[in-house]
Amino acid sequence: MIDKQRGYLPSNNMRELIRDNNLILMAISRFDIAFGFGDNPVSEICKENNVDTDTFLAVCNLLSGYRYSVDTLSLRSIMGYLRRTHSAFLDVTLPKIRQRLFEAINYSDSNDVSLLLIKFFDDYVVEVKRHMDYENDVIFKYVENLLKGDVDEKFCIDDFSGNHSHTVTKLNELKDIFIYHYKQKENTRLSAALYDIITCEKDMMSHFEVEKSLFVPAVERLERNLRLRRNETEKRDDTGKETVTPEYALGDREKDIIRCVAKGKSNKEIAEELFISVHTVATHRRNISSKLGIHSAAGLTIFALINNLVDLNEVNPHQ
């Protein structure tokens, strides 16, 4: 029996999860868990399939609207899930929708419009592929390096999440065009294609939530731990004696932000100079204020001067 307050637990059997939410079937396949698991508990099934149990349950609980935790999430496991989700969209779901649309549209009555509708969908697929290829080739590689202990001082996951958005808008537009503007009778096949589009929309949004609510926070936690570990190492000088460093231990990107503030730059100007979003700048500034207890531009300017982050001749005198 599923405890609605606690969500899915390792002791629940997989059959209970599927009965509670049929969408769990997609999560099972995207974790590459074999079917035919009978009434075995989640913990046993995950162990047999070399899947991290906490990660699997976090995804399933998020998809079903239950409580979840990122504290014990395995980044390797969640990246495997996300990669297989990308493949499911690009290799199965979207090609299936295209085929159904192709079979459903009446070419004899409005050939030009039909071709434009298919092109609209094809352009959307290109957009989705570009989005997912970037995550596969850039973001996941960045995280793999983090897992090896390598910190990239020119990039952090907040740079990605600040510009990260779902990819369903264009798909929703296509659906609405068919429903409200495309006149065609004998719509049994078209209705089936539209149903697939609606299902794909929901799946895309769930995928976006997994990235936003599970993957990104887990990467942020790893980044913090690596930077704290590095800062602890830097507390010792060449003689092996401890040197005094602030407990707040600012990251390089945060120092860049403070330098820009001291020079009198606005959040928009900072974003343009550092090639990040305004949202990311605002997030960094909140984190800086939380660490330092300094909230004004003037206060940050004084801090920057005291800690040799800027020279006096760089400071905006009107701060």
Kinemage of the C-alpha trace (Angstrom):
@kinemage 1
@onewidth
@group {chain A} dominant
@subgroup {mainchain}
@vectorlist {calphas} color= white
{ca met a 1} P 0.000 0.000 0.000
{ca ile a 2} L 1.339 3.439 -0.982
{ca asp a 3} L 1.670 5.890 1.917
{ca lys a 4} L 0.585 9.212 0.354
{ca gln a 5} L 2.463 11.172 3.026
{ca arg a 6} L 5.790 9.369 2.604
{ca gly a 7} L 5.534 8.534 -1.092
{ca tyr a 8} L 7.134 5.504 -2.720
{ca leu a 9} L 9.528 3.531 -0.524
{ca pro a 10} L 12.179 0.868 -1.263
{ca ser a 11} L 9.916 -1.692 0.415
{ca asn a 12} L 6.994 -1.065 -1.956
{ca asn a 13} L 6.752 -3.568 -4.777
{ca met a 14} L 6.937 -2.226 -8.316
{ca arg a 15} L 3.416 -3.385 -9.071
{ca glu a 16} L 2.098 -0.948 -6.423
{ca leu a 17} L 3.924 1.981 -8.046
{ca ile a 18} L 2.535 1.167 -11.499
{ca arg a 19} L -1.000 0.778 -10.168
{ca asp a 20} L -0.675 4.152 -8.457
{ca asn a 21} L 0.653 5.886 -11.585
{ca asn a 22} L 0.925 4.216 -15.001
{ca leu a 23} L 3.527 6.802 -16.066
{ca ile a 24} L 5.996 4.989 -13.823
{ca leu a 25} L 6.300 2.508 -16.712
{ca met a 26} L 8.234 5.153 -18.672
{ca ala a 27} L 10.574 5.767 -15.749
{ca ile a 28} L 11.191 2.023 -15.450
{ca ser a 29} L 12.199 1.755 -19.123
{ca arg a 30} L 14.345 4.905 -18.972
{ca phe a 31} L 16.291 3.509 -16.035
{ca asp a 32} L 16.815 0.442 -18.244
{ca ile a 33} L 15.037 -1.821 -15.762
{ca ala a 34} L 13.846 -5.115 -17.257
{ca phe a 35} L 10.157 -5.953 -17.077
{ca gly a 36} L 8.984 -9.277 -15.697
{ca phe a 37} L 9.762 -8.312 -12.100
{ca gly a 38} L 6.658 -9.904 -10.582
{ca asp a 39} L 5.854 -8.720 -7.046
{ca asn a 40} L 9.445 -8.002 -6.000
{ca pro a 41} L 10.168 -4.815 -3.998
{ca val a 42} L 11.701 -1.749 -5.606
{ca ser a 43} L 14.978 -2.138 -3.705
{ca glu a 44} L 15.509 -5.683 -5.007
{ca ile a 45} L 14.573 -4.802 -8.592
{ca cys a 46} L 16.925 -1.801 -8.640
{ca lys a 47} L 19.761 -3.899 -7.230
{ca glu a 48} L 19.238 -6.607 -9.869
{ca asn a 49} L 19.335 -3.976 -12.627
{ca asn a 50} L 22.296 -1.964 -11.233
{ca val a 51} L 20.089 1.104 -10.682
{ca asp a 52} L 20.503 3.428 -7.709
{ca thr a 53} L 17.342 2.932 -5.621
{ca asp a 54} L 17.258 6.455 -4.130
{ca thr a 55} L 17.549 8.035 -7.584
{ca phe a 56} L 14.832 5.840 -9.057
{ca leu a 57} L 12.466 6.628 -6.178
{ca ala a 58} L 13.224 10.362 -6.348
{ca val a 59} L 12.218 10.442 -10.028
{ca cys a 60} L 9.088 8.333 -9.462
{ca asn a 61} L 7.992 10.410 -6.462
{ca leu a 62} L 8.501 13.640 -8.404
{ca leu a 63} L 6.487 12.311 -11.364
{ca ser a 64} L 3.656 11.301 -9.036
{ca gly a 65} L 3.591 14.497 -6.970
{ca tyr a 66} L 4.949 12.945 -3.777
{ca arg a 67} L 7.772 14.086 -1.531
{ca tyr a 68} L 11.254 13.466 -2.889
{ca ser a 69} L 14.839 14.112 -1.840
{ca val a 70} L 17.973 15.051 -3.781
{ca asp a 71} L 20.298 14.454 -0.821
{ca thr a 72} L 21.220 10.897 -1.806
{ca leu a 73} L 20.780 11.215 -5.558
{ca ser a 74} L 23.333 9.506 -7.828
{ca leu a 75} L 24.342 11.871 -10.622
{ca arg a 76} L 25.572 9.024 -12.804
{ca ser a 77} L 22.222 7.292 -12.429
{ca ile a 78} L 20.151 10.407 -13.134
{ca met a 79} L 22.289 11.223 -16.194
{ca gly a 80} L 21.709 7.720 -17.522
{ca tyr a 81} L 17.978 8.253 -17.055
{ca leu a 82} L 18.098 11.630 -18.834
{ca arg a 83} L 20.144 10.292 -21.753
{ca arg a 84} L 17.681 7.454 -22.300
{ca thr a 85} L 14.808 9.939 -22.045
{ca his a 86} L 16.422 12.020 -24.789
{ca ser a 87} L 16.726 8.902 -26.956
{ca ala a 88} L 13.084 8.012 -26.298
{ca phe a 89} L 11.942 11.417 -27.559
{ca leu a 90} L 14.266 11.608 -30.573
{ca asp a 91} L 14.193 7.971 -31.692
{ca val a 92} L 10.666 6.846 -30.782
{ca thr a 93} L 8.113 9.450 -29.696
{ca leu a 94} L 8.730 12.252 -32.205
{ca pro a 95} L 9.212 9.975 -35.270
{ca lys a 96} L 5.985 8.190 -34.329
{ca ile a 97} L 4.089 11.500 -34.158
{ca arg a 98} L 5.497 12.565 -37.532
{ca gln a 99} L 4.420 9.310 -39.152
{ca arg a 100} L 0.916 9.625 -37.736
{ca leu a 101} L 0.611 13.233 -38.883
{ca phe a 102} L 1.823 12.273 -42.346
{ca glu a 103} L -0.803 9.536 -42.574
{ca ala a 104} L -3.580 11.727 -41.113
{ca ile a 105} L -3.287 14.883 -43.240
{ca asn a 106} L -5.403 15.067 -46.390
{ca tyr a 107} L -2.871 16.041 -49.061
{ca ser a 108} L -5.331 16.064 -51.941
{ca asp a 109} L -7.350 19.009 -50.566
{ca ser a 110} L -4.645 21.320 -49.260
{ca asn a 111} L -1.225 20.112 -50.293
{ca asp a 112} L 0.660 23.366 -49.654
{ca val a 113} L -0.740 23.746 -46.141
{ca ser a 114} L -0.043 20.094 -45.381
{ca leu a 115} L 3.589 20.444 -46.369
{ca leu a 116} L 3.926 23.550 -44.206
{ca leu a 117} L 2.464 21.699 -41.218
{ca ile a 118} L 4.926 18.844 -41.618
{ca lys a 119} L 7.768 21.352 -41.998
{ca phe a 120} L 6.571 23.106 -38.832
{ca phe a 121} L 6.868 19.804 -36.973
{ca asp a 122} L 10.243 18.973 -38.539
{ca asp a 123} L 11.619 22.370 -37.479
{ca tyr a 124} L 10.425 21.658 -33.953
{ca val a 125} L 12.242 18.310 -33.936
{ca val a 126} L 15.468 20.062 -35.022
{ca glu a 127} L 15.029 22.489 -32.117
{ca val a 128} L 14.500 19.658 -29.620
{ca lys a 129} L 17.493 17.720 -30.966
{ca arg a 130} L 19.737 20.767 -30.651
{ca his a 131} L 18.548 21.269 -27.074
{ca met a 132} L 19.121 17.636 -26.079
{ca asp a 133} L 22.430 17.290 -27.939
{ca tyr a 134} L 23.741 20.272 -25.961
{ca glu a 135} L 22.803 18.573 -22.713
{ca asn a 136} L 24.301 15.241 -23.820
{ca asp a 137} L 27.536 16.663 -25.223
{ca val a 138} L 28.205 19.703 -23.018
{ca ile a 139} L 26.291 19.581 -19.732
{ca phe a 140} L 26.722 15.883 -19.027
{ca lys a 141} L 30.420 16.073 -19.959
{ca tyr a 142} L 30.800 18.962 -17.515
{ca val a 143} L 29.177 16.876 -14.763
{ca glu a 144} L 31.339 13.854 -15.611
{ca asn a 145} L 34.385 16.059 -15.061
{ca leu a 146} L 32.955 17.267 -11.752
{ca leu a 147} L 32.552 13.654 -10.672
{ca lys a 148} L 36.282 13.215 -11.380
{ca gly a 149} L 37.013 16.230 -9.169
{ca asp a 150} L 37.687 18.715 -11.981
{ca val a 151} L 36.067 22.136 -11.434
{ca asp a 152} L 35.599 24.444 -14.430
{ca glu a 153} L 36.038 27.986 -13.146
{ca lys a 154} L 34.476 29.470 -16.302
{ca phe a 155} L 31.197 27.583 -16.017
{ca cys a 156} L 28.734 26.444 -13.398
{ca ile a 157} L 25.399 24.648 -13.617
{ca asp a 158} L 23.587 27.877 -12.743
{ca asp a 159} L 24.708 29.266 -16.107
{ca phe a 160} L 22.790 26.411 -17.714
{ca ser a 161} L 19.723 26.435 -15.461
{ca gly a 162} L 19.303 30.207 -15.762
{ca asn a 163} L 18.712 29.811 -19.509
{ca his a 164} L 17.095 26.369 -19.405
{ca ser a 165} L 13.468 26.114 -20.448
{ca his a 166} L 11.071 23.438 -21.622
{ca thr a 167} L 10.607 22.771 -25.347
{ca val a 168} L 6.858 22.254 -25.658
{ca thr a 169} L 5.678 25.698 -26.808
{ca lys a 170} L 6.005 25.023 -30.531
{ca leu a 171} L 4.446 21.570 -30.162
{ca asn a 172} L 1.481 23.124 -28.377
{ca glu a 173} L 1.107 25.668 -31.184
{ca leu a 174} L 0.992 22.909 -33.786
{ca lys a 175} L -1.667 21.059 -31.815
{ca asp a 176} L -3.804 24.207 -31.554
{ca ile a 177} L -3.470 24.906 -35.281
{ca phe a 178} L -4.853 21.458 -36.074
{ca ile a 179} L -7.666 21.658 -33.512
{ca tyr a 180} L -8.868 25.197 -34.114
{ca his a 181} L -7.906 26.081 -37.681
{ca tyr a 182} L -7.253 23.014 -39.859
{ca lys a 183} L -10.483 21.917 -41.522
{ca gln a 184} L -10.610 18.242 -42.411
{ca lys a 185} L -13.170 15.519 -41.927
{ca glu a 186} L -12.438 11.854 -41.253
{ca asn a 187} L -10.160 12.782 -38.371
{ca thr a 188} L -9.724 9.429 -36.648
{ca arg a 189} L -6.031 9.233 -37.518
{ca leu a 190} L -5.490 12.922 -36.860
{ca ser a 191} L -7.118 12.582 -33.425
{ca ala a 192} L -4.731 9.737 -32.640
{ca ala a 193} L -1.786 11.913 -33.698
{ca leu a 194} L -3.042 14.809 -31.558
{ca tyr a 195} L -3.418 12.469 -28.595
{ca asp a 196} L 0.229 11.468 -29.079
{ca ile a 197} L 1.195 15.142 -29.170
{ca ile a 198} L -0.676 15.825 -25.917
{ca thr a 199} L 1.011 12.833 -24.270
{ca cys a 200} L 4.384 14.017 -25.573
{ca glu a 201} L 3.756 17.492 -24.138
{ca lys a 202} L 3.118 16.048 -20.680
{ca asp a 203} L 6.169 13.804 -20.970
{ca met a 204} L 8.341 16.764 -22.014
{ca met a 205} L 7.153 18.815 -19.038
{ca ser a 206} L 7.859 15.925 -16.652
{ca his a 207} L 11.327 15.584 -18.175
{ca phe a 208} L 11.937 19.314 -17.645
{ca glu a 209} L 10.843 19.011 -13.990
{ca val a 210} L 13.267 16.129 -13.398
{ca glu a 211} L 16.101 18.257 -14.778
{ca lys a 212} L 15.089 21.367 -12.850
{ca ser a 213} L 14.148 19.796 -9.511
{ca leu a 214} L 16.530 16.821 -9.292
{ca phe a 215} L 19.459 17.036 -11.702
{ca val a 216} L 20.381 20.726 -11.324
{ca pro a 217} L 20.191 20.771 -7.459
{ca ala a 218} L 22.325 17.611 -7.311
{ca val a 219} L 24.967 19.214 -9.557
{ca glu a 220} L 24.884 22.397 -7.466
{ca arg a 221} L 25.524 20.315 -4.347
{ca leu a 222} L 28.519 18.624 -5.993
{ca glu a 223} L 29.909 21.983 -7.129
{ca arg a 224} L 29.651 23.379 -3.587
{ca asn a 225} L 31.358 20.339 -2.085
{ca leu a 226} L 34.231 20.466 -4.571
{ca arg a 227} L 34.778 24.188 -4.036
{ca leu a 228} L 34.668 23.805 -0.254
{ca arg a 229} L 37.198 20.981 -0.506
{ca arg a 230} L 39.429 23.111 -2.716
{ca asn a 231} L 39.143 26.060 -0.338
{ca glu a 232} L 40.101 23.834 2.581
{ca thr a 233} L 43.199 22.777 0.651
{ca glu a 234} L 44.068 26.390 -0.113
{ca lys a 235} L 44.041 27.213 3.611
{ca arg a 236} L 47.502 25.662 3.843
{ca asp a 237} L 50.481 27.526 2.439
{ca asp a 238} L 53.638 26.025 0.999
{ca thr a 239} L 55.015 25.239 4.459
{ca gly a 240} L 51.964 23.217 5.359
{ca lys a 241} L 50.797 25.734 7.966
{ca glu a 242} L 47.244 26.970 7.940
{ca thr a 243} L 46.651 30.443 6.618
{ca val a 244} L 43.659 32.574 7.431
{ca thr a 245} L 40.927 32.535 4.805
{ca pro a 246} L 37.331 33.723 5.179
{ca glu a 247} L 34.771 31.100 6.063
{ca tyr a 248} L 32.508 32.384 3.307
{ca ala a 249} L 34.985 31.219 0.603
{ca leu a 250} L 33.684 32.964 -2.504
{ca gly a 251} L 33.836 31.176 -5.846
{ca asp a 252} L 35.609 32.710 -8.839
{ca arg a 253} L 32.323 33.580 -10.559
{ca glu a 254} L 31.111 35.327 -7.386
{ca lys a 255} L 34.338 37.345 -7.287
{ca asp a 256} L 33.748 38.339 -10.909
{ca ile a 257} L 30.285 39.573 -9.948
{ca ile a 258} L 31.671 41.624 -7.040
{ca arg a 259} L 34.303 43.199 -9.296
{ca cys a 260} L 31.602 44.253 -11.739
{ca val a 261} L 29.432 45.684 -8.952
{ca ala a 262} L 32.398 47.686 -7.648
{ca lys a 263} L 32.875 49.097 -11.143
{ca gly a 264} L 29.285 50.341 -11.076
{ca lys a 265} L 27.810 47.891 -13.565
{ca ser a 266} L 24.107 46.977 -13.527
{ca asn a 267} L 22.912 43.368 -13.474
{ca lys a 268} L 22.210 43.602 -17.206
{ca glu a 269} L 25.706 44.907 -17.922
{ca ile a 270} L 27.244 42.201 -15.720
{ca ala a 271} L 25.268 39.524 -17.576
{ca glu a 272} L 26.499 40.810 -20.932
{ca glu a 273} L 30.138 41.014 -19.789
{ca leu a 274} L 30.189 37.517 -18.257
{ca phe a 275} L 27.963 35.903 -20.945
{ca ile a 276} L 25.359 34.710 -18.459
{ca ser a 277} L 21.687 35.539 -17.922
{ca val a 278} L 20.397 38.388 -15.746
{ca his a 279} L 18.621 35.726 -13.673
{ca thr a 280} L 21.989 34.033 -13.024
{ca val a 281} L 23.551 37.350 -11.976
{ca ala a 282} L 20.702 37.973 -9.525
{ca thr a 283} L 21.127 34.464 -8.093
{ca his a 284} L 24.864 34.999 -7.596
{ca arg a 285} L 24.247 38.331 -5.891
{ca arg a 286} L 21.773 36.754 -3.477
{ca asn a 287} L 24.321 34.053 -2.662
{ca ile a 288} L 27.063 36.656 -2.176
{ca ser a 289} L 24.882 38.712 0.164
{ca ser a 290} L 24.008 35.592 2.125
{ca lys a 291} L 27.685 34.647 2.530
{ca leu a 292} L 29.021 38.111 3.331
{ca gly a 293} L 26.055 39.735 5.050
{ca ile a 294} L 26.585 42.695 2.698
{ca his a 295} L 23.619 43.777 0.607
{ca ser a 296} L 24.516 47.203 -0.830
{ca ala a 297} L 26.671 47.990 -3.844
{ca ala a 298} L 28.714 50.388 -1.701
{ca gly a 299} L 29.358 47.687 0.870
{ca leu a 300} L 30.433 45.196 -1.813
{ca thr a 301} L 32.753 47.848 -3.265
{ca ile a 302} L 34.481 48.306 0.091
{ca phe a 303} L 34.769 44.525 0.442
{ca ala a 304} L 36.291 44.306 -3.053
{ca leu a 305} L 38.907 46.968 -2.195
{ca ile a 306} L 39.822 45.390 1.161
{ca asn a 307} L 40.281 41.977 -0.435
{ca asn a 308} L 42.192 43.296 -3.483
{ca leu a 309} L 39.507 42.237 -5.955
{ca val a 310} L 39.686 45.656 -7.649
{ca asp a 311} L 42.028 48.648 -7.687
{ca leu a 312} L 40.852 52.002 -6.424
{ca asn a 313} L 41.067 53.506 -9.913
{ca glu a 314} L 38.577 50.870 -11.179
{ca val a 315} L 35.887 51.770 -8.657
{ca asn a 316} L 32.898 53.823 -9.660
{ca pro a 317} L 33.127 56.955 -7.439
{ca his a 318} L 29.346 57.357 -7.489
{ca gln a 319} L 28.630 54.057 -5.681
